[in-house]
Amino acid sequence: MTEAILVLGLHRSGTSCLTGCLRDYGLHLGAVSGFNKYNQQGNQEDRQIFKLNEALLNHNNASWNAPPNQVIQWNHELELRRDQVLNKYHTLPKPWGIKDPRLLLTYPFWQYHLPPHEMVATFRHPKAVAQSLATRKNLSVPMKKGYELWKIYNLQLIELYEKNNILIINFDLPGEKYLSKVEKLADAINLNCKHKDTFFDPELKNQGEFARKDCPPELLDTYDRLLEIVA
């Protein structure tokens, strides 16, 4: 039986939306952010997990926007913090879920200490992500850097998909089609609670629509592979 669900994806790629929608289907999230000034419905993240993943990346001389270029390492102190966090989640009804974009970089640290779990993920057109990263005041990531991050994170997502057959959704789908895909995804991971349809808001997509021709050439292979996976 699946006891936990991990929601994966680069920042500004629809992870908050997907997590909130799955919550509406009965996924238990624990104490997560339900509001912040950059996301009116909250980023659906647990601050303890966010801070632990940050500490882990820092231990590897990395960060979310400077991903590690080698296999991550950790120490006993980080292990103890992880165990404390997971002990809290074990008290939640099942399945419970965690969402943090950094999980794409830190999954090996968590992998063998989680209960039986599945992973779901979301991606978005690289230009939409790069523009969103560039315009959000607390991030202000240059477009070129945003494209680099898009490739690093999504190559990692594809690698995890090929090893674990992750369920992936395209955040760029029109509203009704997106919700239909979310419903199928929720059913696939056995979330059978009657859907209240309270979280999804088209305004969450604060960038324009982009076509394949708008994708930078150096990202096309990765973008096409993601489109192939979700086709």
N, C-alpha and C positions, 0 to 999 in steps of 0.2 A: 504493500500500500504506500502510495506517495504521501509523505508527511510534510514536505516543504517544497515551495516553488521559488526559484530565483528568477528575477526579471532583469534582463541584460540589455545593454545598448549604450551607445555613446550619448553624452550630454546633448540635449536639444533634439533628440531623435524620437521622442514620443514615449519614453519610459514612464514618466509620471502619468500620462494618459492611460497607457496600458495597465499600469498597476492599479490606478483608481477604478478602471472598468472591471478588472478582475476582483477587486474588493466588492464591487456591486454584485458580483456573482457568488460571493461568499468566502473569498480569500481573506484570512485573518492576518492583519499587518502589525498589530501591536501599537506601540506609541510612536507614530510617525507624524511628520509635519503636515498639517492640514491647511496651512496658509503661509505664504511669504510674499514679499512685495514684488518678486519676480515671477511668481506663479500663484495666481489667486486661489487655486484649489490645492496648493501645497505640492511639494515634490515627492510626497509619499515615502520619504526616507527616514530611517531611524538614525538619530544623531550619534548614537553609540557605534553603530556599524560604520557610518561615514568617518568618524574620528579614528576608529581602529584601522580602516583601510588607508586613511591618510598617513597614520603613523607607520604602517607597514611599508607604504611606498617611500616615505621619508627614510626609513631604515635602509632602503635600497637606493638612496640618493636619487629618488624619482618623485614624481607627482602625477596628478591626473593629466596635466598638460605637458608633462615631460616623461612619458612612459618608460619603464625600465627596458633596457635592451638586452637583458639576460634573464635567466631563470631567477625568480625572486627567492630571497632568503629571509628567515625570521629567527627570533630568539625565544627563550622561555617566557619572558615577560609578555610578549605578544600572544603566545599560545594561551597563557593564563587569561588574558583579556578576552580572547576569542571564546574560551570555554565559559566564562562568566556571561557573555552575551548570549551564547546558545542555550545556556541553562534557563535564561529568562524566556526564550522562545519555546522551549520544551513545555512550558506551562500553558501555552496558548492552545485553543482548539485547532484541530488539524483539518485541512492543510493550512499551514501558515506560510507567509511569504516575506521575502526581503528584496529590496530594490536599491541598488547603488551602481551607477555607471562604472565605478572603479572595480566592480566585481569581474569585469572582463580582463582586468590586469591582475587581480589578486585571487582568482578562483582556486589555484593550487593550494593556497593557504587554508581554504575552507573545505575543499572537496571531500576529504576523507573523515571529516569531523561532523558533517551534516548527516541528518537521518536520511532515509530513502527520499530522493528528491528528483524533480524535473526542472528543466530550464526553459524559459520562454524569452523571446527577444524581439526587438523592434529596430528597424533602420529607416533612414530618411534620405532623400536626395542630397548629395554632398553640398550643393550650393545652398540649399535651405539651411542645412546645419551650420555651414561656415558663416552665412549671413547672421544667423541667430547668435552664434558665439561672438561675432564681431560687434553686434549691436547691444548685447546685454551688458548693462553698466558694470556689474560686479565681475565680469569676465573680460570683455574687450579683447578678444583674441583676434589678431590679424587674419585676414582671409586665407593667406597662404598657409599659416600655421593651422588654421581650422581644417583645411584640406588634408594636411599631413596627419592630423589627429584622426580625421574621418577614416583614412586608409589604415592606420595602425589598429584602431579599435575594430573596424569591420573585418580586417584580415583575421584578427583574433577571434571574432565571432564566427567566421566561416570555418576556421580550424576547429573550434569547439563543436560546431554543427556537424562536421564530418566525423567527429569522434563520438558524439552523443545524440545526434539526430534531434537537435533543438527545434522547437516550434517557433517560427519567425513570422512576423507580420510587417507589412509595409505601411508606415505612418502616412504616406502620401495618398493613400486611397481616399476617394470621396467619402463623406460622412456615413451614408447608409451602407456602403460596401465595406467600409472599415468596421462598423459595428457588427455586420454579419460575420466578418472574419474573426472578430473578437469572440463572438458567440461560439463559433466552431472551435476556436482555441480553448475556450473555457470548458466546453464539453469534452474535448480531448484530454484535458487534465482532471476530469471528473469534478468540476465545480458545477454543481447542479442546483444551487440556490436560485430561486426565481429572480430574474434580473429586474432591478428597479430603475435602471437607465437614468441615474442621477448625476454621474460624474462627467460623461463626455460632453464637451462643448466645442463646436467648430472654431471658436475664437482661440482655442489653445494652439491652433496652427497660425502663428503670427508671421509667417513668411509666405511669399507668393508660391505659385505652382511652377514647377520646372520640368522640362522634358529631358529625354536622354541626350539630346544635342547640347544641352546646357551643362553637361557633366564634363569636367576637365579631362582631357585625353588620358592623362596618367592614372585616372581613377576608373576608367571605363570597364576594364576587365573585372575589377572588384564589384562595381555597381551591377554589371551584367550578371555576375555570378549570384548576387543577392536576388535579383529579379528572377533568375532561373529557379532558385530555391523556392520562392514563394508562388511561382506560377501555378 
